[in-house]
Amino acid sequence: MTRVLVVDDEPQLVRALVINLKARKYEVDAAHDGAGALAAAAAHPPDVVVLDLGLPDMDGTDVIRGLRGWTRVPIIVLSARHASGEKVDALDAGADDYVTKPFGMDELLARLRAAVRRAEPLPADAVDAVLTTASFTVDLAAKKVHRQGTDIRLTPTEWHLLEVLVRNAGRLVGQKQLLQEVWGPAYRTETNYLRVYMAQLRRKLEDDPSHPRHFLTEAGMGYRFEP
């Protein structure tokens, strides 16, 4: 059974989410502040987190960073904040998706299912599960990246972006396709997300991030991964 941790300081919203999730056979834990969320996640590790940013004791981005210190669990931000900069901050901290309030329950549940699917490991016999470049190795089945003998820590969003590019190695992947596959259809115009995350991948994996060899930009069109 999939365990969901719901973190929000609005009792009515938490109650509605718990009822809807339990009706669909999810196991649900709830917390009303950041400290409670971190404690609940440590005590009963969730399969996915639904997190409000406006918590009474700390900002939700701090909760994301706290979780990312030890887990790659998918995190869906649920917030009334609409500013693009705040969305980027949450995603940059390690969130996987961002849903603005008010929201439709069906949309949230669909995003939750998608986040859980993306987090599932590939079958052990997956074809071409390991890709090796001159600089690093990507193990798709294990969801790991090695560089110079060291595991490179990627956020879930960085990993999803890398995975899409690696699976399309040598081919141009359009901006809209990347945004839809990694963040969802509501983000097909948020090209600034791509710039932020591509810069992070280059910084972590390229020998010379300012002159990338593997993560190439096709101006105005998209990105290409060259092994």
Secondary structure as the mmCIF struct_conf table of DSSP 4:
data_model
#
loop_
_struct_conf.conf_type_id
_struct_conf.id
_struct_conf.beg_label_comp_id
_struct_conf.beg_label_asym_id
_struct_conf.beg_label_seq_id
_struct_conf.end_label_comp_id
_struct_conf.end_label_asym_id
_struct_conf.end_label_seq_id
STRN STRN1 ARG A 3 VAL A 7
BEND BEND1 ASP A 9 ASP A 9
HELX_RH_AL_P HELX_RH_AL_P1 PRO A 11 ALA A 23
TURN_TY1_P TURN_TY1_P1 ARG A 24 LYS A 25
STRN STRN2 GLU A 27 ALA A 31
BEND BEND2 HIS A 32 ASP A 33
HELX_RH_AL_P HELX_RH_AL_P2 GLY A 34 ALA A 43
BEND BEND3 HIS A 44 HIS A 44
BEND BEND4 ASP A 47 ASP A 47
STRN STRN3 VAL A 48 LEU A 51
BEND BEND5 LEU A 53 LEU A 53
STRN STRN4 GLY A 54 GLY A 54
BEND BEND6 PRO A 56 MET A 58
STRN STRN5 ASP A 59 ASP A 59
HELX_RH_AL_P HELX_RH_AL_P3 GLY A 60 ARG A 68
TURN_TY1_P TURN_TY1_P2 GLY A 69 TRP A 70
STRN STRN6 ILE A 75 SER A 79
BEND BEND7 ALA A 80 ALA A 80
HELX_RH_AL_P HELX_RH_AL_P4 SER A 84 ALA A 93
TURN_TY1_P TURN_TY1_P3 GLY A 94 GLY A 94
BEND BEND8 ASP A 96 ASP A 96
STRN STRN7 ASP A 97 THR A 100
BEND BEND9 LYS A 101 PRO A 102
HELX_RH_AL_P HELX_RH_AL_P5 MET A 105 ALA A 119
BEND BEND10 GLU A 120 GLU A 120
HELX_LH_PP_P HELX_LH_PP_P1 PRO A 121 PRO A 123
TURN_TY1_P TURN_TY1_P4 ALA A 124 ASP A 125
TURN_TY1_P TURN_TY1_P5 VAL A 127 ASP A 128
STRN STRN8 VAL A 130 THR A 132
BEND BEND11 ALA A 134 SER A 135
STRN STRN9 THR A 137 ASP A 139
TURN_TY1_P TURN_TY1_P6 LEU A 140 LYS A 143
STRN STRN10 LYS A 144 ARG A 147
TURN_TY1_P TURN_TY1_P7 GLN A 148 GLY A 149
STRN STRN11 THR A 150 ASP A 151
HELX_LH_PP_P HELX_LH_PP_P2 ILE A 152 ARG A 153
HELX_RH_AL_P HELX_RH_AL_P6 PRO A 156 ARG A 167
TURN_TY1_P TURN_TY1_P8 ASN A 168 GLY A 170
BEND BEND12 ARG A 171 ARG A 171
STRN STRN12 LEU A 172 GLY A 174
HELX_RH_AL_P HELX_RH_AL_P7 GLN A 175 VAL A 182
TURN_TY1_P TURN_TY1_P9 TRP A 183 TRP A 183
HELX_RH_3T_P HELX_RH_3T_P1 PRO A 185 TYR A 187
TURN_TY1_P TURN_TY1_P10 ARG A 188 THR A 189
HELX_RH_AL_P HELX_RH_AL_P8 THR A 191 LEU A 205
BEND BEND13 ASP A 207 ASP A 208
TURN_TY1_P TURN_TY1_P11 PRO A 209 SER A 210
BEND BEND14 HIS A 211 HIS A 211
BEND BEND15 ARG A 213 HIS A 214
STRN STRN13 PHE A 215 GLU A 218
TURN_TY1_P TURN_TY1_P12 ALA A 219 MET A 221
STRN STRN14 GLY A 222 PHE A 225
#
